[in-house]
Amino acid sequence: MPERGTPGPPAGGAPFSEAVRVLFMDVDGTLTDGVITERADGDARNFWVRDGLALQWARDLGVLPVAISGRASKAVERRMADLGIECHVGIHDKVAVAERVLAREQAPWKECAMVGDDLPDVPMLKRVGWPIAVADAQPEVLALACSVTRARAGFGAVREVVEAVLRHNRVWDQVLRKYEAP
């Protein structure tokens, strides 16, 4: 059960029965609210803390989260390193990076999910078994998605996705048990 005041899992489920092995994510407009602040010492992004916590659960329960961003960002690299999440920034061909990850992990596209928001995510969304759009994604992305989050980008959308993936993989109860009161 989602905690009080938060949205439930994304509408729609995985279109396959196998466990999700890899969760690919766009960063700007998916993991963040899409706002980029330029400062003299670099850029800044806003990340939803619960998204980060959920990504750690996914990683610890056998789902490999992989962030792939078209834009280079030290802020993104620092946040993903802090979470222990694989991250690729400044990427113009997200599919090529994903194919290297899949070869390394020996995972097929059909056992992957991808959450995105904009046109650069379309090639990935067309390949994965479970394409997911954030609530405020572009219409073309929404049209491709099997699932759409209730939360908008940067405000818990990735948390919803992770919960849905962990439920699909039948390991969500392990997260809940971890936090049960004595």
VMD Tcl script that draws the C-alpha trace (Angstrom):
set ca {
  {0.00 0.00 0.00}
  {1.48 3.39 -0.92}
  {2.12 5.66 2.01}
  {-0.52 8.22 2.78}
  {-0.58 11.18 0.43}
  {1.52 9.56 -2.30}
  {0.32 8.22 -5.61}
  {-0.06 4.52 -6.22}
  {1.80 2.50 -8.83}
  {1.78 3.66 -12.43}
  {-1.32 2.84 -14.42}
  {-0.72 -0.25 -16.54}
  {1.60 -3.12 -15.80}
  {4.41 -5.04 -17.38}
  {3.37 -6.58 -20.69}
  {5.39 -9.73 -19.90}
  {5.67 -12.22 -17.06}
  {9.47 -12.46 -16.67}
  {11.17 -10.48 -13.93}
  {12.45 -7.03 -14.83}
  {16.24 -7.25 -14.72}
  {17.27 -3.75 -15.83}
  {15.53 -0.42 -15.27}
  {16.79 2.26 -17.63}
  {15.98 5.88 -16.75}
  {16.35 9.21 -18.40}
  {17.51 11.89 -15.95}
  {16.36 15.43 -16.82}
  {12.57 15.49 -16.86}
  {12.34 11.99 -15.37}
  {14.52 11.72 -12.26}
  {14.48 15.52 -11.98}
  {11.81 18.14 -12.53}
  {13.61 19.17 -15.71}
  {14.89 22.45 -14.32}
  {18.62 23.02 -14.77}
  {20.29 25.76 -12.76}
  {23.58 27.00 -14.13}
  {26.01 28.30 -11.52}
  {29.58 29.53 -11.75}
  {30.79 26.24 -10.22}
  {28.60 23.99 -12.40}
  {24.98 22.97 -12.69}
  {22.38 21.98 -10.11}
  {19.40 19.62 -10.23}
  {16.58 18.80 -7.84}
  {16.15 15.11 -7.02}
  {13.22 13.62 -5.09}
  {14.68 11.82 -2.08}
  {12.16 8.96 -2.26}
  {13.17 8.22 -5.85}
  {16.73 7.68 -4.65}
  {15.67 5.42 -1.82}
  {13.57 3.34 -4.19}
  {16.46 2.98 -6.64}
  {18.59 1.55 -3.84}
  {15.83 -0.97 -3.04}
  {15.70 -1.99 -6.69}
  {19.46 -2.44 -6.83}
  {19.48 -4.47 -3.61}
  {16.63 -6.69 -4.84}
  {18.15 -7.69 -8.15}
  {17.02 -4.95 -10.53}
  {19.88 -3.00 -12.09}
  {18.97 0.72 -12.28}
  {20.85 2.55 -15.04}
  {20.56 6.31 -15.54}
  {21.36 7.54 -19.04}
  {21.37 11.27 -19.71}
  {21.94 13.13 -22.93}
  {23.43 15.99 -20.96}
  {26.72 15.95 -19.06}
  {26.28 16.97 -15.44}
  {28.53 16.78 -12.40}
  {25.43 17.18 -10.21}
  {23.85 14.09 -11.76}
  {27.09 12.12 -11.50}
  {27.41 13.04 -7.80}
  {23.82 12.08 -6.97}
  {24.01 8.74 -8.77}
  {27.39 7.97 -7.16}
  {25.90 8.81 -3.76}
  {23.14 6.26 -4.42}
  {25.46 3.66 -5.92}
  {23.55 3.74 -9.22}
  {25.16 3.18 -12.63}
  {25.13 6.45 -14.56}
  {26.07 7.56 -18.06}
  {26.00 11.28 -18.86}
  {26.58 13.27 -22.03}
  {25.22 10.40 -24.11}
  {23.89 11.07 -27.60}
  {23.14 7.42 -28.42}
  {21.34 5.95 -25.42}
  {20.64 2.70 -27.28}
  {24.36 2.02 -27.80}
  {25.03 2.47 -24.08}
  {22.05 0.26 -23.20}
  {23.24 -2.46 -25.58}
  {26.62 -2.53 -23.83}
  {24.86 -2.83 -20.45}
  {22.63 -5.65 -21.75}
  {25.59 -7.53 -23.21}
  {27.47 -7.24 -19.94}
  {24.43 -8.36 -17.91}
  {23.37 -10.98 -20.50}
  {19.85 -9.56 -20.38}
  {17.43 -9.29 -23.30}
  {15.59 -6.07 -24.11}
  {12.27 -7.74 -23.27}
  {13.30 -8.06 -19.59}
  {13.98 -4.35 -19.28}
  {11.87 -1.34 -18.37}
  {12.57 2.24 -19.38}
  {11.10 5.41 -17.92}
  {11.35 8.58 -19.92}
  {9.71 11.85 -20.80}
  {10.80 13.23 -24.15}
  {11.69 12.42 -27.75}
  {15.32 11.40 -27.11}
  {13.87 8.51 -25.03}
  {11.75 7.12 -27.87}
  {14.39 4.74 -29.32}
  {14.85 3.14 -25.89}
  {11.11 3.01 -25.18}
  {10.55 1.19 -28.48}
  {13.06 -1.53 -27.56}
  {12.33 -2.38 -23.92}
  {9.72 -4.85 -22.79}
  {8.07 -2.32 -20.48}
  {8.05 1.29 -21.73}
  {6.96 3.76 -19.03}
  {6.28 7.49 -19.27}
  {6.20 10.04 -16.49}
  {2.84 11.82 -16.11}
  {4.04 15.03 -17.75}
  {5.85 13.38 -20.67}
  {5.53 14.56 -24.23}
  {2.47 13.20 -26.10}
  {4.62 11.01 -28.37}
  {6.18 9.34 -25.31}
  {2.81 8.88 -23.63}
  {1.54 7.19 -26.82}
  {4.37 4.60 -26.68}
  {4.10 3.82 -22.99}
  {2.46 0.70 -21.57}
  {2.37 2.48 -18.21}
  {2.18 6.12 -17.14}
  {3.02 7.37 -13.66}
  {0.58 9.41 -11.64}
  {3.36 11.63 -10.30}
  {5.15 14.08 -12.54}
  {8.86 14.05 -13.24}
  {11.09 14.80 -10.29}
  {8.24 14.44 -7.79}
  {8.08 10.70 -7.15}
  {7.53 9.30 -10.64}
  {10.57 7.04 -10.42}
  {9.48 5.86 -6.95}
  {6.19 4.74 -8.51}
  {8.02 2.92 -11.26}
  {10.34 1.12 -8.85}
  {7.42 0.05 -6.66}
  {5.59 -1.30 -9.72}
  {8.71 -3.15 -10.90}
  {9.34 -4.67 -7.47}
  {5.69 -5.72 -7.20}
  {5.90 -7.26 -10.68}
  {9.07 -9.10 -9.61}
  {7.25 -10.26 -6.46}
  {9.80 -8.77 -4.06}
  {7.92 -5.70 -2.79}
  {7.10 -7.53 0.45}
  {10.84 -7.67 1.20}
  {10.93 -3.87 1.20}
  {7.93 -3.69 3.52}
  {9.37 -6.26 5.94}
  {12.58 -4.24 6.18}
  {10.66 -1.35 7.75}
  {8.17 -3.20 9.94}
  {8.03 -1.94 13.47}
  {9.30 -4.37 16.12}
}
mol new
graphics top color blue
foreach p $ca { graphics top sphere $p radius 0.5 }
foreach p [lrange $ca 0 end-1] q [lrange $ca 1 end] { graphics top cylinder $p $q radius 0.2 }
display resetview
